């Protein structure tokens, strides 16, 4: 999915709005997850706390009426990329650690964990071993060719 600059800016503003809610130095709220819900029909991107209270929302015009079967995996990559760009903000929320950002669909079903923040590290979610089988097979074939 090619992402428009406007979409990147909207997501960055969205993440900064979340951060504004959790940056007070005396805040240290107890929360385990920040739930991000994306709607394939309306283009809504919403953030909720553990108690299902809305934190913020925006409309990503590029996502309105998106009919892709890979909508959620595609936007997960986009969201992870934007979170990584503003990781200093994401990793310093006044929420007791560990906490994570979770992507959900309209029905509140968990799609994937996007970003986990623990005491001294932030982990971008996703399949870190994606394509490992192909790489190992290729490596093995190259070694076998060299021995022959």
C-alpha positions in Angstrom: 0.0 0.0 0.0 1.5 3.3 -1.1 0.8 5.9 1.6 0.1 9.5 0.8 1.9 12.2 2.8 -1.4 13.5 4.0 -2.1 10.0 5.6 1.3 10.0 7.3 0.6 13.5 8.7 -2.9 12.5 9.9 -1.5 9.4 11.7 1.3 11.4 13.3 -1.2 14.0 14.6 -3.4 11.1 15.8 -0.5 9.5 17.8 0.5 12.9 19.2 -3.1 13.5 20.4 -2.9 10.1 22.2 0.4 11.2 23.8 -1.1 14.5 24.9 -3.5 12.6 27.1 -0.7 10.7 28.7 2.2 13.1 29.2 1.5 14.7 32.6 4.4 13.8 34.8 2.1 12.9 37.7 -0.2 10.8 35.5 1.3 7.2 35.7 -2.0 5.6 34.8 -2.3 1.9 35.1 -3.2 0.6 31.7 -2.1 -2.5 29.7 -3.2 -1.6 26.1 -4.1 1.3 23.9 -6.6 -0.1 21.4 -6.5 1.3 17.9 -9.6 0.6 15.9 -9.7 1.1 12.1 -12.8 1.0 10.0 -12.4 -0.1 6.4 -15.7 1.5 5.5 -15.6 4.9 7.1 -11.8 5.4 7.3 -12.1 6.1 11.0 -9.0 5.5 13.2 -9.9 5.6 16.9 -8.0 5.1 20.1 -9.5 3.6 23.2 -8.2 2.8 26.7 -8.6 -0.5 28.5 -12.1 0.6 29.7 -13.2 1.3 26.2 -13.2 5.1 26.7 -12.4 6.9 23.5 -9.2 8.9 23.7 -9.2 10.4 20.2 -10.2 9.7 16.6 -9.5 10.9 13.1 -10.7 10.0 9.6 -8.0 8.7 7.1 -9.6 9.7 3.8 -7.3 7.2 1.9 -8.9 4.3 3.9 -12.6 5.2 3.2 -14.3 2.4 1.4 -11.1 0.4 1.0 -12.1 -3.0 -0.4 -8.7 -4.7 0.0 -8.7 -8.1 1.5 -5.3 -7.2 3.0 -6.6 -3.9 4.6 -5.5 -4.7 8.2 -2.1 -6.1 7.4 -1.4 -3.2 5.1 -2.4 -0.5 7.6 -0.6 -2.4 10.4 2.6 -1.8 8.5 1.7 1.9 8.0 0.9 2.4 11.7 4.1 0.6 12.8 6.1 2.8 10.5 4.6 6.0 11.8 4.9 4.8 15.4 8.6 4.1 14.8 9.0 7.6 13.4 7.6 9.1 16.7 8.9 6.4 19.0 10.4 9.0 21.4 6.8 10.1 22.1 5.3 6.6 22.0 7.8 5.2 24.4 7.5 8.0 27.0 3.8 8.1 27.8 2.9 8.5 31.4 1.5 5.0 31.6 2.9 2.3 33.8 5.0 0.0 31.7 4.6 -2.4 30.0 1.9 -1.2 27.7 1.2 -1.9 24.1 -0.7 -0.6 21.1 -3.1 -3.1 19.6 -4.9 -2.9 16.3 -8.5 -4.0 16.3 -11.3 -4.2 13.7 -14.7 -2.6 14.0 -16.0 -5.5 16.1 -13.1 -5.1 18.7 -11.4 -8.2 17.5 -7.6 -8.1 18.0 -5.8 -8.1 14.6 -2.2 -7.6 15.8 0.0 -6.0 18.4 1.6 -3.0 16.8 4.1 -1.8 19.4 5.1 -3.0 22.9 6.7 -0.6 25.3 8.6 -2.0 28.3 11.0 -0.5 30.8 14.1 -0.1 28.6 12.8 -1.0 25.2 10.1 -0.6 22.6 9.3 -3.6 20.3 7.6 -3.1 17.0 5.1 -5.9 16.5 4.7 -8.1 13.5 6.3 -11.2 12.2 10.0 -10.6 12.9 10.9 -13.9 11.3 8.9 -13.2 8.1 10.7 -14.8 5.1 13.2 -16.7 7.3 12.4 -20.0 5.6 13.1 -18.6 2.2 16.4 -17.1 3.4 17.5 -20.3 5.1 16.6 -22.4 2.0 18.5 -20.0 -0.2 21.5 -20.0 2.1 21.5 -23.9 2.2 21.3 -24.1 -1.6 24.2 -21.7 -2.0 26.3 -23.7 0.4 25.5 -27.0 -1.4 26.4 -25.4 -4.7 29.8 -24.4 -3.4 30.5 -27.9 -2.1 29.6 -29.5 -5.4 
